[in-house]
Amino acid sequence: MRLLLIRHGDPDYSIDSLTEKGHREAELLAERIAPMDIKAYYTSPLGRAKKTAEYTLDKIGRTAEVLDWAREFDVPVDDGNGGKRIAWDFLPEDWRSVPDYYDRDRWTDVKIMKDADIKAGIEKVHNGLDRLLERHGYRREGEIYRAVSPNEDTAALFCHFGVTCVMLSHLLGVSPMVLWHGTIAAPTSVTTLVTEERREGKAVFRMTAFGDISHLYMQSEPPAFAGRFCEMYSNKEQRHD
């Protein structure tokens, strides 16, 4: 099986849709995705993901199933300085000094994460993903997936960077804190995972591409900055917080 996790185009959060650039990105993405042999399409319920998917779906006359658990992962957490932040917007000095954040099992037990009940949000995504994969023939059993109906089908899910990292943490066995803060998937990027069944009936997912935006580069469309922070503190035009 092949799973495509596709981030929405450059967002206009004020209207939960896309910027003018985001619409261009989604159109270029559609040229890449539409010719692919994709068995099933899914989307987050949020407007920016649905609008991105619309360009591909309209091109091929298909529809996408809306998955509520695939919405952006935006559980607010006490940042330790008297304010609230999304976990993937923490300042580096506020999490890198805490070893438990690097542990996939213990990071949710850090006091501020426990107080926010972030584990419940994480489990909602993990359980939703497992239900989806079971529909496609792969049932979670511990750290592997039972290949109940092994296949080479492709499924595409239009969603968001934050929730993509939560899904990857489940499939790859790593803390999402490392993914949230150590990677970035640009708008309309495609992350690809494929199953490997080296012993009959026992499958795992391997990531073959992360945040691929080759469809933008091919058309000389620069990647959007959304999700990133300033490369230099002195750059006041780029996001600091």
C-alpha positions in Angstrom: 0.0 0.0 0.0 1.1 3.6 -0.6 -0.1 6.5 1.6 0.2 10.1 0.4 0.0 12.8 3.1 -0.5 16.1 1.3 -0.2 19.4 3.1 -2.7 22.2 2.0 -1.5 25.1 -0.1 -0.3 28.4 1.3 -2.9 29.3 3.9 -5.0 32.3 4.6 -5.9 31.4 8.2 -8.2 34.4 8.6 -10.7 32.7 6.2 -9.5 29.1 6.5 -8.7 28.9 2.9 -5.8 29.7 0.5 -3.9 32.8 -0.4 -3.5 33.7 -4.1 -0.2 31.8 -4.0 -1.9 28.9 -2.3 -4.4 28.6 -5.2 -1.5 28.5 -7.7 0.3 25.8 -5.7 -2.9 23.7 -5.5 -3.3 24.0 -9.2 0.3 22.8 -9.9 -0.2 20.0 -7.3 -3.3 18.8 -9.2 -1.3 18.5 -12.4 0.9 16.1 -10.5 -1.7 14.1 -8.5 -4.6 13.8 -11.0 -2.8 11.4 -13.4 -1.9 9.0 -10.5 -3.8 5.8 -10.0 -5.3 6.7 -6.6 -7.9 4.4 -5.1 -9.3 6.7 -2.4 -9.1 10.3 -1.6 -9.5 11.8 1.9 -9.4 15.3 3.4 -9.3 17.2 6.6 -12.6 19.0 7.4 -10.8 22.4 7.4 -11.3 24.7 4.5 -7.7 25.1 3.4 -7.3 21.3 3.0 -10.6 20.9 1.2 -9.9 23.8 -1.1 -6.5 22.3 -2.0 -8.0 18.9 -2.7 -10.7 20.5 -4.8 -8.3 21.3 -7.6 -7.3 17.6 -8.0 -10.8 16.2 -7.5 -12.4 18.6 -10.0 -9.8 17.6 -12.5 -10.7 13.9 -12.4 -14.4 14.1 -11.3 -13.8 12.4 -7.9 -14.8 13.2 -4.4 -13.0 12.9 -1.1 -14.2 11.5 2.2 -13.9 14.0 5.1 -12.0 12.6 8.1 -12.6 14.8 11.3 -9.6 13.4 13.1 -7.3 14.6 10.3 -7.9 18.3 11.1 -4.9 20.3 12.3 -3.5 19.2 15.6 -3.8 22.5 17.6 -4.2 21.5 21.3 -3.1 24.6 23.3 -0.4 23.9 25.9 1.0 26.1 28.7 4.4 27.2 27.3 5.9 27.5 30.8 6.1 31.2 30.6 2.5 32.1 31.5 1.2 31.8 27.9 -0.3 29.2 25.6 1.3 27.7 22.5 0.7 25.0 20.1 3.2 22.2 20.9 4.9 22.6 17.6 5.4 26.3 18.1 7.4 25.9 21.3 10.7 27.8 21.6 13.7 25.5 21.2 15.1 26.5 24.7 11.7 25.5 26.2 11.8 21.8 25.1 15.3 20.8 23.9 16.6 20.7 27.5 13.9 18.2 28.6 15.0 14.6 27.7 11.5 13.2 27.9 10.4 15.2 24.9 12.6 13.0 22.7 11.0 9.8 24.0 7.9 8.7 22.1 6.3 7.2 25.2 7.2 9.7 27.8 6.8 13.1 26.1 3.1 13.2 26.9 3.8 12.8 30.6 5.8 16.0 30.8 3.7 18.1 33.3 2.5 20.8 30.9 1.6 18.2 28.3 -0.3 16.1 30.8 -2.1 19.2 32.1 -3.3 19.9 28.6 -4.4 16.2 28.1 -2.5 16.2 24.9 -2.3 12.4 25.0 -6.1 12.3 24.3 -5.6 14.3 21.1 -2.7 12.2 20.0 -4.6 9.0 20.6 -7.5 10.4 18.6 -5.2 10.8 15.5 -3.5 7.5 16.0 -6.8 5.6 16.3 -8.3 7.4 13.3 -5.3 6.5 11.2 -5.4 2.9 12.3 -9.0 2.6 11.4 -8.3 4.1 8.0 -5.4 1.7 7.4 -7.5 -1.3 8.5 -10.1 -0.3 5.9 -7.3 -0.6 3.3 -6.2 -4.1 4.6 -3.7 -3.3 7.3 -4.6 -3.9 11.0 -2.4 -2.6 13.7 -1.0 -5.2 16.1 1.5 -3.8 18.5 4.4 -2.2 16.5 3.5 -3.7 13.1 0.5 -4.0 10.9 -1.1 -7.3 10.1 -1.4 -7.5 6.3 -5.0 -8.8 6.2 -5.5 -7.9 2.6 -2.1 -6.9 1.2 -2.2 -4.6 -1.8 -0.4 -2.0 -3.8 -3.3 0.5 -3.7 -2.6 4.3 -3.2 -4.6 6.5 -0.8 -4.2 10.3 -0.6 -5.0 12.4 2.4 -5.1 16.2 2.2 -4.3 17.6 5.6 -1.8 19.7 7.6 1.8 19.7 8.8 1.1 19.4 12.5 -1.2 16.4 12.2 1.1 14.8 9.6 3.9 14.7 12.1 1.5 13.0 14.6 0.7 10.3 12.0 4.4 9.9 11.2 5.3 9.5 14.8 2.8 6.6 15.0 4.0 4.9 11.8 7.7 5.4 12.4 7.9 5.1 16.2 9.4 8.5 17.1 8.3 11.5 19.3 6.3 14.1 17.3 8.2 16.8 19.1 11.3 15.9 17.0 9.3 15.9 13.8 7.4 19.1 14.6 10.5 21.1 15.4 13.1 19.3 13.2 11.3 19.1 9.9 9.0 21.2 7.8 6.7 20.1 5.0 6.0 23.1 2.8 2.5 23.9 1.5 1.3 21.4 -1.1 4.2 19.1 -0.3 3.7 15.3 -0.7 4.9 12.9 2.0 4.9 9.2 0.8 4.9 6.1 2.8 4.8 2.5 1.5 4.3 -0.8 3.2 7.0 -3.4 3.4 6.0 -7.0 4.1 9.3 -8.9 4.5 7.6 -11.7 6.3 4.2 -12.9 5.2 1.4 -11.0 7.0 3.7 -8.6 8.9 3.9 -5.1 7.4 5.5 -1.8 8.4 5.4 1.6 6.8 8.5 3.1 5.3 8.8 6.8 4.3 10.2 7.1 0.8 9.7 10.9 0.5 9.1 13.7 2.9 7.7 17.1 2.0 8.3 16.7 -1.7 7.5 19.9 -3.7 9.1 18.9 -7.0 5.8 20.0 -8.7 6.5 23.5 -7.6 10.2 23.5 -8.6 9.3 22.2 -12.1 7.1 25.2 -12.7 9.5 27.7 -11.0 7.1 28.3 -8.2 9.0 29.0 -5.0 7.9 27.2 -1.8 5.8 29.2 0.6 7.3 30.1 4.0 4.2 29.0 6.0 5.1 26.9 9.0 8.7 28.1 9.2 10.4 30.6 11.5 13.0 33.3 10.7 16.4 32.2 9.5 17.9 35.2 11.2 16.5 37.1 14.2 17.2 40.4 12.4 14.8 39.5 9.6 11.7 41.2 10.8 9.6 40.1 7.8 9.8 36.5 8.8 7.9 34.9 11.7 9.6 34.8 15.1 6.6 33.4 17.1 
